[in-house]
């Protein structure tokens, strides 16, 4: 064989080896890119799930589907002309339901008061509703406020007892 043919074979072999090495490097880079892309897609999928969960919770708030029991079947006893009271705060607009689970009187009342500086407007709320004993319920609108007072009382001359449940819906 001539020297030229040997050199061409060596050159071809060198080129083939170089191309093989380049292909291996490119394949490894492609695999790394694919693995990185899958990892990034998984991360984005998790972010999407988290955002969907936040949207779901915000929609529940918009539709007043969230609720929190503030007082659960609490027995209150008060003297003539007196009342039991609780103080709460609310972060969202909504309403409060006050249910009389049991009462030994039919002349009870529920009163709700609060004030707020929502949107720089001073709002004062004070409303009282009569409840006619066991099973009756009163509802009051609530704005975000730091101090909401709810009273349950009666005008009986001898005092009264009630079992009360208060629920904040937002």
Secondary structure, DSSP 8 states (H G I E B T S, - for coil): --HHHHHHHHHHHHHHHHHHHHHHHHHHHHHHHHHHHHHHHHHHHHHHHHHHHHHHHHHHHHTT--EEEEEEEEEEEE-TT-EEEEEEEESS-EEEEEEEEEES-S-EEEEEEEEE-GGG--EEEEEEEEE-STT-EEEEEE-SEEEEEEEEEE--TT-EEEEEEEEEE-
